[in-house]
Amino acid sequence: MSKLFFHNTHKGGLLMMFREANELSRKFLANPHQDKSFIERLKNNKSIDLRNNMITVDLGNGYEDIIPIDTNKKF
């Protein structure tokens, strides 16, 4: 989405248009998914729903492995 700005210049009072592209702003480039909810992003990614659907396995080195019980349960 882009915004349209109007700016009155000093030369003859001409009205000039300036377009700011949100897609190129620093804020958008830092987080391009800011206009989407977290659940919406998971649905678009076709992620497995791990809520009440996972087993954790202790690997013994301070890490755990998360394994889904039902891989067909998607958002």
DOPA-787850 format. One record per atom (N, C-alpha, C, O, CB): atom name; x, y, z; residue in three letters. Coordinates in nm, 2 decimals. Glycine has a CB too. Layout:
# DOPA-787850
a|xx|yy|zz|r
CA|X|Y|Z|ALA $
...
END
This chain:
# DOPA-787850
a|xx|yy|zz|r
N|0.08|-0.12|0.00|MET $
CA|0.00|0.00|0.00|MET $
C|0.09|0.12|0.00|MET $
O|0.19|0.13|0.07|MET $
CB|-0.10|0.00|0.12|MET $
N|0.05|0.22|-0.08|SER $
CA|0.13|0.34|-0.08|SER $
C|0.05|0.46|-0.04|SER $
O|-0.08|0.46|-0.06|SER $
CB|0.20|0.37|-0.22|SER $
N|0.11|0.57|0.01|LYS $
CA|0.04|0.69|0.05|LYS $
C|0.07|0.80|-0.05|LYS $
O|0.17|0.80|-0.11|LYS $
CB|0.08|0.73|0.20|LYS $
N|-0.03|0.88|-0.07|LEU $
CA|-0.01|0.99|-0.16|LEU $
C|-0.01|1.12|-0.08|LEU $
O|-0.10|1.15|-0.01|LEU $
CB|-0.13|0.99|-0.26|LEU $
N|0.10|1.20|-0.11|PHE $
CA|0.12|1.33|-0.04|PHE $
C|0.11|1.44|-0.14|PHE $
O|0.16|1.43|-0.25|PHE $
CB|0.25|1.33|0.04|PHE $
N|0.05|1.55|-0.10|PHE $
CA|0.05|1.67|-0.18|PHE $
C|0.13|1.78|-0.11|PHE $
O|0.12|1.80|0.01|PHE $
CB|-0.10|1.73|-0.20|PHE $
N|0.22|1.85|-0.19|HIS $
CA|0.31|1.95|-0.13|HIS $
C|0.30|2.07|-0.22|HIS $
O|0.31|2.07|-0.34|HIS $
CB|0.45|1.89|-0.13|HIS $
N|0.27|2.18|-0.15|ASN $
CA|0.26|2.31|-0.22|ASN $
C|0.40|2.37|-0.23|ASN $
O|0.46|2.40|-0.13|ASN $
CB|0.17|2.41|-0.15|ASN $
N|0.45|2.38|-0.35|THR $
CA|0.59|2.44|-0.37|THR $
C|0.59|2.59|-0.37|THR $
O|0.48|2.65|-0.39|THR $
CB|0.65|2.38|-0.50|THR $
N|0.70|2.65|-0.36|HIS $
CA|0.72|2.79|-0.36|HIS $
C|0.72|2.85|-0.50|HIS $
O|0.69|2.97|-0.51|HIS $
CB|0.84|2.83|-0.29|HIS $
N|0.74|2.78|-0.60|LYS $
CA|0.75|2.83|-0.74|LYS $
C|0.61|2.84|-0.80|LYS $
O|0.56|2.74|-0.85|LYS $
CB|0.84|2.74|-0.82|LYS $
N|0.55|2.95|-0.80|GLY $
CA|0.43|2.97|-0.87|GLY $
C|0.31|2.91|-0.80|GLY $
O|0.20|2.90|-0.85|GLY $
CB|0.43|2.93|-1.00|GLY $
N|0.33|2.86|-0.68|GLY $
CA|0.22|2.79|-0.60|GLY $
C|0.17|2.66|-0.67|GLY $
O|0.05|2.63|-0.65|GLY $
CB|0.10|2.89|-0.59|GLY $
N|0.25|2.60|-0.74|LEU $
CA|0.21|2.47|-0.81|LEU $
C|0.19|2.36|-0.70|LEU $
O|0.27|2.36|-0.60|LEU $
CB|0.32|2.43|-0.91|LEU $
N|0.10|2.28|-0.73|LEU $
CA|0.07|2.17|-0.64|LEU $
C|0.14|2.05|-0.70|LEU $
O|0.10|2.00|-0.81|LEU $
CB|-0.08|2.15|-0.62|LEU $
N|0.23|1.99|-0.63|MET $
CA|0.30|1.87|-0.67|MET $
C|0.27|1.75|-0.59|MET $
O|0.24|1.76|-0.47|MET $
CB|0.45|1.90|-0.67|MET $
N|0.27|1.64|-0.65|MET $
CA|0.23|1.51|-0.58|MET $
C|0.36|1.44|-0.55|MET $
O|0.45|1.43|-0.64|MET $
CB|0.14|1.43|-0.67|MET $
N|0.37|1.38|-0.43|PHE $
CA|0.47|1.29|-0.40|PHE $
C|0.41|1.16|-0.34|PHE $
O|0.32|1.17|-0.27|PHE $
CB|0.57|1.36|-0.29|PHE $
N|0.47|1.05|-0.39|ARG $
CA|0.41|0.92|-0.34|ARG $
C|0.52|0.86|-0.26|ARG $
O|0.64|0.84|-0.29|ARG $
CB|0.38|0.83|-0.47|ARG $
N|0.47|0.81|-0.14|GLU $
CA|0.56|0.74|-0.05|GLU $
C|0.53|0.59|-0.05|GLU $
O|0.41|0.56|-0.03|GLU $
CB|0.56|0.80|0.10|GLU $
N|0.62|0.51|-0.08|ALA $
CA|0.60|0.37|-0.09|ALA $
C|0.62|0.31|0.05|ALA $
O|0.74|0.31|0.10|ALA $
CB|0.69|0.30|-0.20|ALA $
N|0.52|0.25|0.11|ASN $
CA|0.53|0.19|0.24|ASN $
C|0.62|0.07|0.23|ASN $
O|0.69|0.03|0.33|ASN $
CB|0.40|0.15|0.30|ASN $
N|0.62|0.00|0.11|GLU $
CA|0.70|-0.12|0.10|GLU $
C|0.85|-0.10|0.11|GLU $
O|0.92|-0.19|0.13|GLU $
CB|0.67|-0.18|-0.04|GLU $
N|0.89|0.03|0.09|LEU $
CA|1.03|0.06|0.10|LEU $
C|1.07|0.13|0.23|LEU $
O|1.19|0.17|0.24|LEU $
CB|1.07|0.14|-0.02|LEU $
N|0.98|0.16|0.32|SER $
CA|1.01|0.23|0.44|SER $
C|1.09|0.14|0.53|SER $
O|1.08|0.01|0.52|SER $
CB|0.88|0.28|0.51|SER $
N|1.17|0.20|0.62|ARG $
CA|1.25|0.12|0.72|ARG $
C|1.16|0.03|0.81|ARG $
O|1.19|-0.08|0.84|ARG $
CB|1.33|0.21|0.80|ARG $
N|1.04|0.09|0.85|LYS $
CA|0.95|0.02|0.94|LYS $
C|0.90|-0.11|0.87|LYS $
O|0.89|-0.21|0.93|LYS $
CB|0.84|0.11|0.98|LYS $
N|0.86|-0.10|0.74|PHE $
CA|0.81|-0.21|0.67|PHE $
C|0.91|-0.31|0.65|PHE $
O|0.89|-0.43|0.66|PHE $
CB|0.74|-0.16|0.54|PHE $
N|1.03|-0.27|0.61|LEU $
CA|1.14|-0.37|0.58|LEU $
C|1.19|-0.44|0.71|LEU $
O|1.23|-0.55|0.70|LEU $
CB|1.26|-0.29|0.52|LEU $
N|1.17|-0.38|0.83|ALA $
CA|1.21|-0.44|0.95|ALA $
C|1.11|-0.55|0.99|ALA $
O|1.14|-0.65|1.04|ALA $
CB|1.22|-0.34|1.06|ALA $
N|0.98|-0.53|0.96|ASN $
CA|0.87|-0.62|0.99|ASN $
C|0.77|-0.62|0.88|ASN $
O|0.67|-0.54|0.89|ASN $
CB|0.81|-0.59|1.13|ASN $
N|0.78|-0.69|0.77|PRO $
CA|0.69|-0.68|0.66|PRO $
C|0.55|-0.75|0.69|PRO $
O|0.46|-0.73|0.61|PRO $
CB|0.75|-0.75|0.54|PRO $
N|0.54|-0.82|0.80|HIS $
CA|0.42|-0.88|0.84|HIS $
C|0.34|-0.81|0.95|HIS $
O|0.26|-0.87|1.01|HIS $
CB|0.44|-1.03|0.89|HIS $
N|0.37|-0.68|0.96|GLN $
CA|0.31|-0.61|1.07|GLN $
C|0.16|-0.59|1.06|GLN $
O|0.09|-0.56|1.15|GLN $
CB|0.37|-0.47|1.09|GLN $
N|0.10|-0.60|0.94|ASP $
CA|-0.04|-0.58|0.92|ASP $
C|-0.12|-0.71|0.93|ASP $
O|-0.24|-0.71|0.91|ASP $
CB|-0.06|-0.52|0.78|ASP $
N|-0.05|-0.82|0.95|LYS $
CA|-0.11|-0.95|0.96|LYS $
C|-0.10|-1.00|1.11|LYS $
O|0.00|-0.98|1.17|LYS $
CB|-0.05|-1.06|0.87|LYS $
N|-0.21|-1.07|1.15|SER $
CA|-0.20|-1.13|1.29|SER $
C|-0.11|-1.25|1.29|SER $
O|-0.09|-1.31|1.18|SER $
CB|-0.34|-1.16|1.34|SER $
N|-0.07|-1.30|1.41|PHE $
CA|0.01|-1.41|1.42|PHE $
C|-0.06|-1.54|1.37|PHE $
O|0.00|-1.62|1.30|PHE $
CB|0.06|-1.43|1.56|PHE $
N|-0.19|-1.56|1.40|ILE $
CA|-0.26|-1.67|1.36|ILE $
C|-0.28|-1.67|1.21|ILE $
O|-0.28|-1.78|1.15|ILE $
CB|-0.40|-1.67|1.43|ILE $
N|-0.30|-1.56|1.15|GLU $
CA|-0.32|-1.54|1.00|GLU $
C|-0.19|-1.58|0.93|GLU $
O|-0.19|-1.65|0.83|GLU $
CB|-0.36|-1.40|0.97|GLU $
N|-0.07|-1.55|0.99|ARG $
CA|0.05|-1.59|0.93|ARG $
C|0.08|-1.74|0.94|ARG $
O|0.13|-1.80|0.85|ARG $
CB|0.17|-1.51|1.00|ARG $
N|0.03|-1.80|1.05|LEU $
CA|0.04|-1.95|1.07|LEU $
C|-0.05|-2.02|0.97|LEU $
O|-0.01|-2.12|0.91|LEU $
CB|0.01|-1.99|1.21|LEU $
N|-0.17|-1.96|0.94|LYS $
CA|-0.26|-2.02|0.85|LYS $
C|-0.20|-2.01|0.70|LYS $
O|-0.21|-2.11|0.63|LYS $
CB|-0.40|-1.95|0.85|LYS $
N|-0.15|-1.90|0.67|ASN $
CA|-0.09|-1.88|0.54|ASN $
C|0.03|-1.98|0.52|ASN $
O|0.06|-2.02|0.40|ASN $
CB|-0.04|-1.74|0.52|ASN $
N|0.10|-2.01|0.62|ASN $
CA|0.22|-2.09|0.62|ASN $
C|0.18|-2.24|0.62|ASN $
O|0.27|-2.33|0.60|ASN $
CB|0.32|-2.06|0.73|ASN $
N|0.05|-2.27|0.65|LYS $
CA|0.00|-2.41|0.66|LYS $
C|0.08|-2.48|0.77|LYS $
O|0.12|-2.60|0.75|LYS $
CB|0.01|-2.48|0.53|LYS $
N|0.10|-2.42|0.88|SER $
CA|0.18|-2.47|1.00|SER $
C|0.10|-2.57|1.07|SER $
O|-0.03|-2.57|1.08|SER $
CB|0.22|-2.36|1.09|SER $
N|0.17|-2.67|1.14|ILE $
CA|0.10|-2.77|1.22|ILE $
C|0.06|-2.70|1.35|ILE $
O|0.14|-2.63|1.41|ILE $
CB|0.20|-2.89|1.25|ILE $
N|-0.06|-2.72|1.40|ASP $
CA|-0.11|-2.67|1.53|ASP $
C|-0.05|-2.75|1.64|ASP $
O|-0.09|-2.87|1.65|ASP $
CB|-0.26|-2.66|1.53|ASP $
N|0.04|-2.70|1.72|LEU $
CA|0.10|-2.78|1.83|LEU $
C|0.03|-2.76|1.96|LEU $
O|0.07|-2.82|2.06|LEU $
CB|0.24|-2.73|1.84|LEU $
N|-0.08|-2.69|1.96|ARG $
CA|-0.16|-2.67|2.09|ARG $
C|-0.22|-2.80|2.12|ARG $
O|-0.31|-2.85|2.05|ARG $
CB|-0.26|-2.56|2.08|ARG $
N|-0.19|-2.86|2.24|ASN $
CA|-0.24|-2.99|2.28|ASN $
C|-0.21|-3.10|2.18|ASN $
O|-0.29|-3.19|2.16|ASN $
CB|-0.39|-2.98|2.31|ASN $
N|-0.10|-3.09|2.10|ASN $
CA|-0.07|-3.18|1.99|ASN $
C|0.08|-3.20|1.98|ASN $
O|0.13|-3.21|1.87|ASN $
CB|-0.13|-3.12|1.86|ASN $
N|0.15|-3.22|2.09|MET $
CA|0.29|-3.23|2.08|MET $
C|0.34|-3.32|2.20|MET $
O|0.29|-3.33|2.30|MET $
CB|0.36|-3.09|2.09|MET $
N|0.46|-3.38|2.17|ILE $
CA|0.54|-3.45|2.27|ILE $
C|0.67|-3.39|2.27|ILE $
O|0.73|-3.36|2.17|ILE $
CB|0.54|-3.61|2.23|ILE $
N|0.72|-3.36|2.39|THR $
CA|0.86|-3.31|2.40|THR $
C|0.95|-3.42|2.45|THR $
O|0.92|-3.50|2.54|THR $
CB|0.86|-3.19|2.50|THR $
N|1.07|-3.43|2.38|VAL $
CA|1.17|-3.53|2.41|VAL $
C|1.29|-3.46|2.46|VAL $
O|1.35|-3.38|2.38|VAL $
CB|1.20|-3.62|2.29|VAL $
N|1.34|-3.49|2.58|ASP $
CA|1.46|-3.43|2.63|ASP $
C|1.58|-3.49|2.57|ASP $
O|1.60|-3.61|2.57|ASP $
CB|1.47|-3.44|2.79|ASP $
N|1.66|-3.41|2.50|LEU $
CA|1.78|-3.46|2.43|LEU $
C|1.90|-3.48|2.52|LEU $
O|2.00|-3.53|2.48|LEU $
CB|1.82|-3.37|2.32|LEU $
N|1.89|-3.44|2.65|GLY $
CA|2.00|-3.46|2.75|GLY $
C|2.11|-3.36|2.74|GLY $
O|2.20|-3.36|2.82|GLY $
CB|2.05|-3.59|2.73|GLY $
N|2.10|-3.26|2.65|ASN $
CA|2.21|-3.16|2.64|ASN $
C|2.15|-3.02|2.66|ASN $
O|2.22|-2.92|2.61|ASN $
CB|2.28|-3.17|2.50|ASN $
N|2.04|-3.01|2.72|GLY $
CA|1.98|-2.88|2.75|GLY $
C|1.88|-2.84|2.64|GLY $
O|1.82|-2.73|2.65|GLY $
CB|2.09|-2.77|2.75|GLY $
N|1.86|-2.92|2.54|TYR $
CA|1.77|-2.89|2.43|TYR $
C|1.65|-3.00|2.44|TYR $
O|1.67|-3.11|2.49|TYR $
CB|1.84|-2.89|2.30|TYR $
N|1.54|-2.96|2.38|GLU $
CA|1.43|-3.05|2.37|GLU $
C|1.38|-3.06|2.23|GLU $
O|1.39|-2.96|2.15|GLU $
CB|1.31|-3.01|2.46|GLU $
N|1.34|-3.18|2.19|ASP $
CA|1.28|-3.19|2.05|ASP $
C|1.13|-3.19|2.07|ASP $
O|1.07|-3.26|2.15|ASP $
CB|1.33|-3.33|1.99|ASP $
N|1.06|-3.12|1.99|ILE $
CA|0.92|-3.11|1.99|ILE $
C|0.86|-3.19|1.87|ILE $
O|0.89|-3.15|1.75|ILE $
CB|0.87|-2.96|1.98|ILE $
N|0.78|-3.29|1.90|ILE $
CA|0.73|-3.38|1.79|ILE $
C|0.58|-3.37|1.79|ILE $
O|0.52|-3.39|1.89|ILE $
CB|0.78|-3.52|1.81|ILE $
N|0.52|-3.33|1.68|PRO $
CA|0.37|-3.33|1.67|PRO $
C|0.31|-3.47|1.68|PRO $
O|0.36|-3.56|1.62|PRO $
CB|0.32|-3.25|1.55|PRO $
N|0.20|-3.48|1.75|ILE $
CA|0.13|-3.61|1.75|ILE $
C|0.05|-3.64|1.62|ILE $
O|0.07|-3.74|1.56|ILE $
CB|0.03|-3.61|1.87|ILE $
N|-0.02|-3.54|1.58|ASP $
CA|-0.10|-3.55|1.45|ASP $
C|-0.05|-3.44|1.36|ASP $
O|-0.08|-3.32|1.38|ASP $
CB|-0.25|-3.53|1.48|ASP $
N|0.02|-3.48|1.25|THR $
CA|0.07|-3.38|1.16|THR $
C|-0.03|-3.32|1.06|THR $
O|-0.01|-3.23|0.99|THR $
CB|0.18|-3.44|1.08|THR $
N|-0.15|-3.38|1.06|ASN $
CA|-0.26|-3.33|0.98|ASN $
C|-0.34|-3.22|1.04|ASN $
O|-0.42|-3.16|0.97|ASN $
CB|-0.35|-3.45|0.94|ASN $
N|-0.32|-3.20|1.17|LYS $
CA|-0.39|-3.09|1.24|LYS $
C|-0.32|-2.96|1.20|LYS $
O|-0.21|-2.93|1.26|LYS $
CB|-0.39|-3.11|1.39|LYS $
N|-0.38|-2.88|1.12|LYS $
CA|-0.32|-2.75|1.07|LYS $
C|-0.41|-2.63|1.12|LYS $
O|-0.52|-2.65|1.17|LYS $
CB|-0.31|-2.75|0.91|LYS $
N|-0.35|-2.51|1.11|PHE $
CA|-0.42|-2.39|1.15|PHE $
C|-0.53|-2.36|1.04|PHE $
O|-0.60|-2.27|1.05|PHE $
CB|-0.33|-2.28|1.17|PHE $
END
